[in-house]
Amino acid sequence: MNKADLVHALVEDCQLAPEDAETVVTTLVERMAAALAEGDKIEVRGFVCVSGSLGPAAIRRAARQSRFQRSGSRSFGRARH
């Protein structure tokens, strides 16, 4: 389902004018994108839970050390954000 499908569903199911349905969907998508960009979490119970992966609440992991089993040599992986 894409944006046009959502607009069409609102027009049919809620008897909204196409322009009004377009405004509703656009506003919803823009507000959700802005919230994710700020690092907020979006939760629609029973449907989806999304959080901004690069926001301030994201889990930051330090570089880790690993060992190759055959040679025994060690290497360092990169830090993940």
Backbone bond lengths (Angstrom), bond angles and torsions (degrees), N, CA, C in turn:
res aa  C-N    CA-C-N  psi(-1)  N-CA   C-N-CA  omega(-1)  CA-C   N-CA-C  phi
1 M - - - 1.448 - - 1.522 107.90 -
2 N 1.309 115.99 134.19 1.453 120.86 178.68 1.532 110.10 -118.85
3 K 1.323 116.09 -174.87 1.467 120.97 -176.57 1.528 111.64 -59.57
4 A 1.314 117.42 -43.52 1.466 120.95 -179.66 1.532 111.26 -62.69
5 D 1.323 116.76 -37.79 1.469 120.73 177.42 1.525 111.18 -64.66
6 L 1.339 116.68 -40.29 1.460 120.39 177.77 1.529 111.25 -64.07
7 V 1.320 116.03 -43.09 1.468 120.48 178.16 1.519 109.89 -61.43
8 H 1.305 116.83 -45.65 1.467 121.48 -179.85 1.535 111.00 -61.34
9 A 1.336 116.66 -41.51 1.468 120.51 179.00 1.523 111.23 -63.74
10 L 1.321 117.89 -40.75 1.466 120.74 177.66 1.523 111.66 -65.02
11 V 1.312 116.14 -38.85 1.466 120.17 178.56 1.529 110.05 -62.75
12 E 1.334 116.56 -45.69 1.467 120.46 -177.48 1.532 112.81 -74.31
13 D 1.328 116.76 -48.82 1.462 120.63 -172.32 1.524 113.98 -78.86
14 C 1.314 117.24 -33.14 1.474 120.72 -175.24 1.525 113.09 -109.59
15 Q 1.307 116.29 3.23 1.455 122.51 -178.76 1.529 112.05 52.43
16 L 1.334 116.50 40.98 1.462 121.49 176.17 1.519 109.24 -87.18
17 A 1.310 115.56 152.97 1.464 119.92 172.28 1.535 107.24 -68.12
18 P 1.314 118.37 146.55 1.468 120.63 -178.51 1.535 112.95 -54.89
19 E 1.333 116.66 -37.77 1.464 120.13 179.82 1.533 110.77 -65.92
20 D 1.335 116.43 -39.96 1.464 120.70 179.54 1.526 110.93 -68.36
21 A 1.309 116.94 -41.10 1.463 121.20 178.48 1.530 110.37 -63.42
22 E 1.325 116.80 -40.65 1.468 122.08 177.24 1.527 110.36 -61.16
23 T 1.324 116.96 -42.51 1.462 121.98 179.40 1.528 110.85 -64.10
24 V 1.316 117.09 -42.64 1.468 121.33 179.70 1.522 110.53 -61.64
25 V 1.304 117.28 -49.29 1.469 120.83 -176.96 1.529 110.48 -66.94
26 T 1.308 117.74 -43.43 1.463 121.33 179.75 1.522 111.00 -61.96
27 T 1.333 116.80 -44.78 1.466 120.71 179.04 1.519 111.19 -62.25
28 L 1.312 116.72 -44.12 1.460 121.27 179.76 1.526 111.18 -60.66
29 V 1.313 117.38 -47.40 1.462 121.74 -179.12 1.526 110.89 -64.94
30 E 1.334 117.45 -42.66 1.459 120.65 -179.94 1.519 111.94 -64.59
31 R 1.327 117.68 -42.05 1.465 121.28 179.46 1.527 111.00 -66.44
32 M 1.316 117.12 -39.82 1.460 120.49 179.07 1.532 110.18 -66.48
33 A 1.322 117.43 -42.27 1.463 121.33 178.60 1.525 110.87 -63.19
34 A 1.331 116.90 -40.56 1.468 120.60 178.97 1.529 110.88 -65.42
35 A 1.320 116.99 -40.01 1.458 120.69 178.87 1.526 110.76 -64.16
36 L 1.323 117.25 -43.72 1.462 120.78 178.53 1.519 111.30 -64.63
37 A 1.328 116.85 -38.75 1.462 120.98 179.30 1.526 111.37 -63.41
38 E 1.325 117.31 -30.12 1.462 122.02 178.27 1.521 112.07 -84.84
39 G 1.332 116.85 -2.01 1.460 120.94 178.80 1.518 113.78 89.22
40 D 1.329 117.13 8.03 1.462 120.54 179.20 1.522 110.88 -75.09
41 K 1.308 115.08 166.91 1.460 122.62 178.55 1.530 108.09 -106.94
42 I 1.329 116.44 138.66 1.460 122.06 176.56 1.520 107.04 -111.09
43 E 1.321 115.75 126.03 1.457 119.82 179.96 1.515 109.61 -134.82
44 V 1.323 115.86 119.68 1.458 122.80 172.73 1.524 104.73 -114.43
45 R 1.309 116.19 102.12 1.466 121.74 -172.68 1.529 111.69 -53.08
46 G 1.304 115.27 133.00 1.450 121.37 179.44 1.513 113.97 81.33
47 F 1.360 116.68 1.86 1.455 118.57 -178.05 1.527 112.01 -131.07
48 V 1.342 117.26 -62.30 1.460 119.75 -174.58 1.523 110.63 -155.15
49 C 1.329 114.41 152.23 1.461 121.77 172.92 1.524 106.36 -137.55
50 V 1.335 117.04 119.02 1.455 122.31 -175.66 1.520 108.59 -130.89
51 S 1.334 116.31 141.14 1.457 119.20 174.61 1.516 108.82 -129.82
52 G 1.320 115.62 151.47 1.464 121.36 178.76 1.519 109.57 -68.32
53 S 1.314 118.34 117.20 1.462 121.51 -174.32 1.519 112.87 -73.25
54 L 1.315 118.23 -19.88 1.453 120.34 -178.83 1.516 112.34 -110.16
55 G 1.315 117.22 8.16 1.457 121.06 -179.03 1.522 111.63 -77.83
56 P 1.316 116.92 176.70 1.457 120.69 -177.47 1.525 113.74 -63.59
57 A 1.322 118.06 -22.54 1.462 120.57 -179.10 1.526 112.57 -86.81
58 A 1.315 117.31 0.64 1.466 120.43 -177.08 1.529 110.72 -69.04
59 I 1.304 115.41 151.66 1.458 121.41 178.36 1.526 108.32 -78.24
60 R 1.296 116.29 129.03 1.463 121.68 178.31 1.528 107.38 -108.93
61 R 1.311 116.78 130.62 1.457 120.90 -179.27 1.522 109.59 -117.42
62 A 1.308 115.39 134.70 1.464 120.89 179.27 1.522 109.86 -74.05
63 A 1.338 115.02 162.75 1.463 119.77 175.80 1.524 108.07 -60.77
64 R 1.314 116.62 144.59 1.460 119.55 -178.08 1.521 109.96 -120.55
65 Q 1.288 114.18 156.19 1.454 121.09 179.90 1.520 109.06 -99.11
66 S 1.326 116.48 136.23 1.464 120.26 177.00 1.529 108.95 -129.48
67 R 1.331 115.39 164.01 1.462 120.96 -177.38 1.521 108.91 -129.93
68 F 1.327 116.05 134.47 1.457 121.30 175.34 1.527 108.10 -80.52
69 Q 1.321 117.29 127.16 1.465 120.61 -174.24 1.525 113.22 -65.40
70 R 1.306 118.68 -41.64 1.466 120.58 -175.75 1.521 112.69 -70.49
71 S 1.321 116.41 -47.18 1.467 118.97 -175.10 1.528 112.95 -93.94
72 G 1.307 117.28 -21.63 1.454 120.12 -178.01 1.516 113.46 80.79
73 S 1.328 117.49 -2.50 1.464 119.90 -179.44 1.529 109.79 -72.07
74 R 1.308 115.32 157.38 1.454 121.08 -177.09 1.534 110.05 -113.57
75 S 1.311 115.07 151.08 1.455 121.17 175.73 1.528 108.81 -141.56
76 F 1.314 115.46 161.88 1.452 120.34 178.77 1.518 109.92 -113.68
77 G 1.326 116.64 127.60 1.459 121.39 175.35 1.510 109.52 -80.70
78 R 1.293 116.59 166.83 1.467 119.84 -178.92 1.520 110.24 -83.77
79 A 1.309 116.04 158.13 1.462 121.61 176.87 1.517 108.62 -71.08
80 R 1.328 115.70 145.40 1.462 120.66 179.17 1.511 109.39 -114.32
81 H 1.326 114.51 142.35 1.469 120.10 179.15 1.497 109.66 -114.49
